[in-house]
Amino acid sequence: SVPNPKPSPDGLLQVCAELKVTPSDCVYVGDSSSDGGAAHNAGMPSIGVLWGSNSEEKLRTAPFAVLCENVDQLAGLLPGVAN
């Protein structure tokens, strides 16, 4: 558990520390503005997905690096993922 919920970066930073990776070497995929905020606050690139529980309008105001509309588009954005 972490002391503060998203958009605090605590959870993301804890995972990075446990995996011994830096946030800038990761990509966070999320479907809420708090996901985008947590990634931004952690210094982690992020991708917002538009098929989750939040509206596109709400996600467009979140600090995601990019938004994608479907799984194929997401796969094309992630290195090492075959389409």
Contacts in CASP RR format, 6 or more apart in sequence:
PFRMAT RR
TARGET T0000
AUTHOR 0000-0000-0000
METHOD contacts of the structure
MODEL  1
SVPNPKPSPDGLLQVCAELKVTPSDCVYVGDSSSDGGAAHNAGMPSIGVL
WGSNSEEKLRTAPFAVLCENVDQLAGLLPGVAN
2 8 0 8 1.000
2 10 0 8 1.000
2 11 0 8 1.000
2 14 0 8 1.000
3 10 0 8 1.000
4 10 0 8 1.000
5 34 0 8 1.000
6 32 0 8 1.000
6 34 0 8 1.000
6 35 0 8 1.000
6 37 0 8 1.000
6 38 0 8 1.000
7 33 0 8 1.000
7 34 0 8 1.000
7 36 0 8 1.000
7 37 0 8 1.000
7 38 0 8 1.000
7 40 0 8 1.000
7 41 0 8 1.000
8 38 0 8 1.000
8 41 0 8 1.000
9 23 0 8 1.000
9 38 0 8 1.000
9 39 0 8 1.000
9 41 0 8 1.000
9 42 0 8 1.000
9 43 0 8 1.000
9 44 0 8 1.000
11 38 0 8 1.000
12 23 0 8 1.000
12 26 0 8 1.000
12 28 0 8 1.000
12 38 0 8 1.000
12 39 0 8 1.000
12 42 0 8 1.000
12 44 0 8 1.000
13 23 0 8 1.000
13 42 0 8 1.000
16 22 0 8 1.000
16 23 0 8 1.000
16 26 0 8 1.000
16 42 0 8 1.000
16 44 0 8 1.000
23 42 0 8 1.000
23 43 0 8 1.000
23 44 0 8 1.000
24 43 0 8 1.000
24 44 0 8 1.000
24 45 0 8 1.000
26 44 0 8 1.000
26 45 0 8 1.000
27 44 0 8 1.000
27 45 0 8 1.000
27 46 0 8 1.000
27 47 0 8 1.000
27 78 0 8 1.000
28 35 0 8 1.000
28 36 0 8 1.000
28 38 0 8 1.000
28 39 0 8 1.000
28 42 0 8 1.000
28 44 0 8 1.000
28 45 0 8 1.000
28 46 0 8 1.000
28 47 0 8 1.000
29 46 0 8 1.000
29 47 0 8 1.000
29 48 0 8 1.000
29 49 0 8 1.000
29 74 0 8 1.000
30 36 0 8 1.000
30 39 0 8 1.000
30 46 0 8 1.000
30 47 0 8 1.000
30 48 0 8 1.000
30 49 0 8 1.000
30 64 0 8 1.000
31 48 0 8 1.000
31 49 0 8 1.000
31 50 0 8 1.000
31 51 0 8 1.000
31 52 0 8 1.000
31 53 0 8 1.000
31 54 0 8 1.000
31 59 0 8 1.000
32 53 0 8 1.000
32 54 0 8 1.000
32 59 0 8 1.000
32 62 0 8 1.000
33 54 0 8 1.000
33 58 0 8 1.000
33 59 0 8 1.000
33 61 0 8 1.000
33 62 0 8 1.000
35 46 0 8 1.000
35 48 0 8 1.000
35 62 0 8 1.000
36 46 0 8 1.000
36 48 0 8 1.000
36 62 0 8 1.000
36 63 0 8 1.000
36 64 0 8 1.000
37 46 0 8 1.000
37 62 0 8 1.000
37 63 0 8 1.000
39 45 0 8 1.000
39 46 0 8 1.000
39 63 0 8 1.000
39 64 0 8 1.000
40 46 0 8 1.000
40 63 0 8 1.000
45 65 0 8 1.000
46 63 0 8 1.000
46 64 0 8 1.000
46 65 0 8 1.000
47 64 0 8 1.000
47 65 0 8 1.000
47 66 0 8 1.000
47 67 0 8 1.000
47 68 0 8 1.000
47 74 0 8 1.000
47 77 0 8 1.000
47 78 0 8 1.000
48 59 0 8 1.000
48 62 0 8 1.000
48 64 0 8 1.000
48 66 0 8 1.000
48 67 0 8 1.000
48 68 0 8 1.000
49 67 0 8 1.000
49 68 0 8 1.000
49 74 0 8 1.000
50 56 0 8 1.000
50 59 0 8 1.000
50 67 0 8 1.000
50 68 0 8 1.000
50 69 0 8 1.000
51 69 0 8 1.000
51 70 0 8 1.000
56 67 0 8 1.000
59 67 0 8 1.000
60 67 0 8 1.000
66 77 0 8 1.000
68 74 0 8 1.000
68 77 0 8 1.000
72 83 0 8 1.000
75 81 0 8 1.000
75 82 0 8 1.000
75 83 0 8 1.000
76 83 0 8 1.000
END
